C-alpha cells in the first residue's frame, strides 16, 4: 500500500540504528516502512549521523553534552571501582552501600545529579533541535521514545505552544506502574528519584496527545493508573530484511541456545533442570548429544550461581559458556541450534527484544515467563512456545519436540516492522484527523 500525500514525522529518540543499540531499532524499523504509507521521517538522536544522506529516516545527530553527573561518576569509578558505570543506559546512581546516614545522603545526592536518567545532558539540546525542526518541516506528528525516558521530557519541551500532536512511546515502564523488574537498581531506593520521575511522568502524560505501549499488559496497567489519557498498543518487532536466514549447518544432537544478559530475576535454573530431566529419561547421545550454549554478559553473582547450579546438577559436560559475542555470531549461534531460550522471569509488562529476532528467523523458541505476563502472552501470539519457570518437565518436552521437528512454527510476519508499520500509520493518521476535527 502506498499513500499519495506526503506526511511528515519527527521522532525524538536517544538511540538510533546508527549506534547499534537495541533501543534504536524500533523506530529505525518503523520509520523505514512508514515511507510506504507516505511518511517522511526525521529522527533527532544522540547517535552518530547516518553514513549516507537522503535516506528515510533522515538522522539528525545531536550528541549528549557531559554533565556534572559524568564527573561525579568518573570520580566514584576511580575511588570505588565496581559500583560506578559508564553506559548511557546503565544505572546512573551509586549503590546505597550499608544503609547508614552517609550512604543515604550519597545515594540521594547521586540521584539529584542524575534525574531523569543518564541521558540528561541531551535533553535541552534535543528539545532545541527538535523545536527548530518543527518550525522548518512543519510535521504532522512528533513522537518521543524511551528509555532513556529523557526523550519524553525533550518532546514535552519541543512541542510547547505548538499545535503539533505528540505521542510518548514507552518501550519499558518509567516511574510506574509495576517497575518491580528494576527494583534491584540503586535509583529505586532514592526518594528524590522516585518522586521526581513520578512528577515528570505525569507532566508528560498530561501534555501528550497519547501514550503508546508495546504490550497489552503495559497498556492496561497505564490505563488503570492514569484515568483519562489515551493509551495505544503497537507491539515491538524486527526488520527481517536485516536478519540472516537460519543456518542449515545445525549443531549435532539437541542444541539449546541462550543469547542475552542475566540480571534481575532472570535465572537459567529452569533450563538446567529441564536438561537434567532429559538426561534422567535417557535422552543423552554422548557428550555432545545434549548441549546448552550460553552467550552474553553475565554479572559475577549470576555467573557464580550459574556455575553452582551446573555443578549441582552434574551438567558440566553439557553446558558451554561462550561469553559475549558479536551480533553476527550471536545470530549464527541461535540459527544453528535446535531451540532458543528467552528468559523473562519477573517481567510482567515487558517483552525481551530477543524474542522477535528469534521468531523472525524461524527458530523454534520458548519463552520462560510467568503465566499471564506480557512475555508469556506475546510468545504465544507470535507462534513461539511459553512455559512457566516452575515447570521444567514441560520445558524438557518442548526441547525434545524441537529436536524432532514438532515445535510450533513461529509467525515471522507478525513481528516484521513492514507489517507493524501499517498499525502505526493508522494510529498516526488518526491523530492527524483528530487535530483537523478539533480545528
N, C-alpha and C positions, 0 to 999 in steps of 0.2 A: 504494500500500500504506500502511495506517495501523495503528499499534500502539495497543492499548487501555490499556497500562500506561505511566505517565509515568516516563521515565528522566531523570536529571539529569547534566549535563556542565559542567565548568568548564574553560575554555580560558585559558591564560596566554600572551598574545601582545603584544609591544611595540607592534606596529602593528595597526590595525583599519580597516575601511572608512571610519570617521568622519574619519580623517586622509588619506584618498585615496591612501595608499601601496599599491603593488602587493603589498608584504609582508603586508598585512592581508586581501587578497582571498580567499585560500584558505579560511580558517576562517570568514570572514564568509559565504561561499557555502555551505560545508558545514553550518554550524550552522543556517542558514536552512532547508535542505531536510531536515536530520535531524529537524526538527519533524514531518515527515510520518511518521516512524518512532517517534514518541512521545518524542523527546528535547527537554527544556527546557534551554537553554544560557545560561551566564553567561560573558562574556569580560572578564578582568582585563587592562587595557591602559593604555599611556601616551597613547593617542589621546584626543581630546575625547569627551565623552559624546554619546549619540545625541540627536537633536533631539526625538524623541517617546519617551515611556516605554511600557513594557508590551510591547515588541516581542521577538521571539525571533531572535537572542540579546539578552539584557539586557547592556548595556555598562556595566561598572564601571570608570570612568575613574580612573586613578592616575598623575598626571603625574610625570615624572622630576625629581628634585632636581638642582640644579647641584653639581658636584664640583670638587675641586682641578684635575682634568684640564681642565675648561672654562676655568678661569682661565689655566692654562698654555698652552692652545691660543689663547686670546684674546691673550695676551702675544706669542706667536710670530707671530700674524696681524699685529699692529701692527708688529713688527720685521722679519719675513721675508716677509710677504705671501703668496706663491704656494704654499707647501707646508703651510699650515695650512688646515683645512677646518672647516665648521660643521655639516654634516648629521649626523644621528644614525647613519646607516649608512655615513658616509664613513670613510675610514681615520683612526683617531684618533692615529696615531703619526707623528712627523715623519720626513722623509727622513734617511738617514744621511749625506747630503752626500758629502764626498770620501773617506770611509772611514778617516780618521785616528782617533787615540785619543779626541780630544774629540768627534768626530762619533759614534763608537761609544757613548761614555758618554751622550751626549744621546739617542741612539736608545733605549738600554736604560732610561734614566730616563723617557722618554715612554711606553715600553711598560709600565713598572711602574705608572704613573699611569692606564693605560688598560685594564688587564685587568679583565674578559674582553673588553669592547668598549665602544663609545661610549655604550652604554645602562647603564653601571654604576651610575649614580645612581638607577636604577629598581629594582634587584634586591631590596633589603630591603623597600622599600615594597610592591612587587608580592607578595613572598612573605608578608608580614604580612597584606595584604588578602586574598590567596587563602586563607590559613590560617583566617582568621575566616569567610570564605565557606564553606569546607569544613565548619566546625562548624555554620554556620547552615542550609545547604541539604542537607547530607549527600549529596554527589554519588555517582553510580555510578562515575564515571571522571573523571580530571583529565588534560588534555593541555597540554603546553607546545610552542610552535612558534617556530622561529627560522630565519634570522637576523632581528635580532640574537640570538645564542645565549645572552645573559643570561637569556632566558626559561627555559631549562632549569635554570640554577642556582636561579632563583626557584622552579621546580617541585620541585626536589630539597628545598629548604628547607621549602616549604609542605606537603609530604607526609610529612615525617619523623614517625615514631611514629603514623602513621595506617594504616588498612587499606584506604585507597582506592587502586585501581590507577592508575598514572600512566604515560602514554605520552609519549615525546620525539619530536616531529615535526620532522625536519630537511629544510628546503626546499633547502638547499645544504650542502656539506661544512663541517665545523667545523675541528677540528685535523687531520683526515685521514679517510680516505686520499685520496691524489691531489688535493692542493689546488693543482695546477700552474696552474690558471686565475687564481689570486690571487697568484702569486709576485711580480708587479710591485708589490704593495702593500708599503709600508715595513715593517710589523709582521712580515712573514715573514722579515725579516733579523735579527730580535731573538731572541736565545737565551732570554731571560726569557719573552717572549711565547709562543714555541713550546712550551717545557716546561710553562708554566702551563696553556695550553689543552689540551695532551695529558692532563695530570692531571685537569682539570675534565671533559673528555670521558669519561675512564674512570670518574670518580666518578658522573657522570650515567648512563652506560650500566649501571653496576653496580646503581644504585638504582632504575632504571625497570623497569616490567613489560615493556616492549618499546620498540622504536625503529621509527618509520615513516619511509620514504623516498618520494620522488616519482618515482624512476626505478628500473627493474630493475637497471641498471648500478651505481647507487649502493648498492642493497641488496646486490648480490653482493660489492662491494668491502668493505662493512662486515662482512658475514658472514665474509669471509676474514680481516679484520683483528682481529675480536673474536669469538673462538670462544665459543659457549655463550649468546649473547644472542639474543633473539627479534627478528628484523628483518622488517618487513612493507612491502608496496608498495601505495600508493594514489596514482595519478598526479595531477598538477595539472589544473586545468580552468578554467572560467569560468562565470559566471552569465549565461546567454543572455538572461534577462529584462532585464538591464541594458544590453544592447548594441543599437545601432540596426540596422535592416535594411540590407543592402547597397544602395548608391545605384544608381538606374537611370540617373543622369546621369553617364555614363562619360567619361573623358578620351579625346580622339581618338587613333587610332593605337595603337601598342604603348606602354603606360604602365606603368612599373615603379616600385614604391614601396618605400622603406625608411624605417621609423619606429623609432627607437631610438638608443641611445648607441653610440659607437665607443670601445672601451677594450680593454686586454689584448691578446689575439691576434686580435681582430676586425678585419677589413680588407675594404674594398669592392673590392679588386683583382679577385677572380673575376667580380664583376658587371660591372665596367668592361670586362674582357677579353671577356666574353660579348656585350656591346653592340657592341664593336668587330668581333667575328666576324659578327654580324648585318649590320652596315653593309658589311663587306667582301664579303658574299654578295649585296649589292644589296637589303637589306631596308629601306632608308630611303625614306620617302614625303614628304620635305620636312623642314624644320627642326623641325616638331612631330610627325612621324610616329613618332619613337622618342625617348622621354624617360624618364630616371631622375629621380625626385624624392626627395630625401634630407631628412628632418626629424628633429630631435632634437639632443641635446647631443653635441658633438664637441670634444675637447680640442685645444689648439693644435698639438701634434705630429701627431696623427691628421689634423687639418684640413690641415696643410701637406702631408703625404704624399698625402692625397686629391686635393688640387689639382694636385700634381705628376703624379700618375697620369692625371688627366683631361687635362692638357696634353700629356703624352707620347703618349696615345692619340688625340689630336685630337677629344675629345668635348665641347668647350666648349659647343657648340650643343645638346647632348643631355642635359645634367645641370643640374638646378635645385636650389640649396641653400636650403632654406626655414627653417632654424634651428629653435628649439624651438617646438612648437605646443601648444595646449590639447589635452586628451584628446579632446574632441569633434571638433576639427579634424583631429587625427591619424587618428581612426577614419574620418572622412569622406574623407580623402586616400586611405587604403587601399581604402575601399569603391568609389571612383571609378576605381581602377586596374585594368589587365588582370591584373596579377600582383603579389604582395607577396613581399618577401625577408625571411628571418630569418637572421641571422649567428650562428654558434655555433662558430667555429673555436677549437680548443684547449680546449673544454669537454667532457671525456669523460663526466662524471657528471651534468651539469645540463642543463636544457632552458629556454630563454628563455620567459618567460610570454607574450610576444607571439605565439608560435605558436598558443596556444589561442584567443586573441581572433580571429585571422585565420581559423582553421578554423571557429570558431563562427559567423562572419559569412558563411561560404560563399565566401570569397575564394580563388581559386587561389593556393597558397602553396608556395614552395620554400625548404627549409632548407639552408643551406650549412654542412656539418659533415663531419668525418672519418668514413669508413666504420667502423661498429661503435660509434660514440659514442652517448650517450644521445639526443641530438637527432636524429641520423640515423635511429635505430630508432623513436623516438617519432613523428617526422613520417610515416613510412611506416605506422605503426599507425593513426593517426587520419585517413589519407587525403590527407595533403599529399605533396608531392614532396621528394626529398632528393638532394643531389649533393655530391660531394667538392669541396673547394676547388681542387683541381688539375685540374678538368675543365670549363673554361669552355665548350667546344663543346657538352657535354651540357646545360649551363645555358642556352645560347642556344637549343637545340632546345626546351627546356621553355618558354621565354619565347614563342617563336613558336606553340607548341601552345596556350598560354593565350590568345593573341590570336585564334586560330582557333576557340576554344571546345572544344578537345580535351583540356584538362587534367583530371586526376582530380578527382572531386568529393569534397571533404572530408566526413568523417562527424561532423557537428556534435553529435550525441547523445553520442558517446563522450567529449567534452570538457565536457559540461554537468554542473555540480555537482548538479543534480537527479538525474542518473544515477549520479554518483560517490558521492553520499551513501549509496546502498544498500551499497556496498562498505565505507564507513567504519562504517556501522551494524553490519554483520556483524562487523567487527573489534572494535568497542567492546563489543557484546553478548557476544562470545566471551570477552573479558577478565572480564566480569561472571560468566559461567558458571564460568570457572576459579577465581575467587575463592570462589564458592559451594561448589565441589567441595573446595577446599583447607580451607574452614572445617568 
